[in-house]
Amino acid sequence: MYSLLKTFALKDILEREFLPFVIALIVAQLYFKWGSFALELVGFIFTWLVLGFVAQLVLRAFRK
């Protein structure tokens, strides 16, 4: 995490990951009721990863 923050500027990270983070957080709060903090955290991180990947694909498609 430290190297990620050091490599990219905070502005770049917020532009790329803020919306997927917020959507993943909302999805996790509404739908992930697995009874285990660890499982819900893994689900949230995986959801954030997938949404971030999809957002990057969409951004690349619109930039071309």
N, C-alpha and C positions, 0 to 999 in steps of 0.2 A: 504494500500500500504506500509506503514511504517513497519508493522509487517511482511509482505512478504519479504521485503528487509532485515529486521533484522534476520529473520528465516533462509533464504537461503543465501549462499555466492553469490556474484555478478557473479562469474564464472559459478556457477550452473544455475543461472537465464539466463545468456546469452546463455549457451549451450542448454537450453530447449526451450527458447522463441524467440531467435533472428530471426531464419529463418521464423517461422510463423508470427512474427511481420512484417518483411520486405515484405513477400508475401501479407499479409493483407493490408499493406500500399499501395502497388502497385495496388491491386485490387480496393481499395477505390478511389485512384486517377484516375484510368482509367474508372471505371464503375459507381460510386456513384455520380450522378448529380441530387440530389433530391431538390436542391434549399434551403435547410435548413442545417445549420451547425450542429445542434443538431441531426437531422436524420442521416446525414452522419457520425457523430461521433459514434452514436449507431450502425450503420451498420458496421463501421470499427471494433469496439470492439467485436461485435458478430462474425464477420468474423475471427478475431484474436483468439477468444475463440474456435471456431470450428476447425480452423487449428491447434491450440495447442493441442486440444484433439486428432485429427487424428495423429499428429506427435507423441504423447505419445503412442498411440496404435501401430504405426509402430515400434517405438523404442523397446517397450516391445516384439513385435513379433520377432524382430531380435536378441534380447538378449537371448531368450530361445533356 
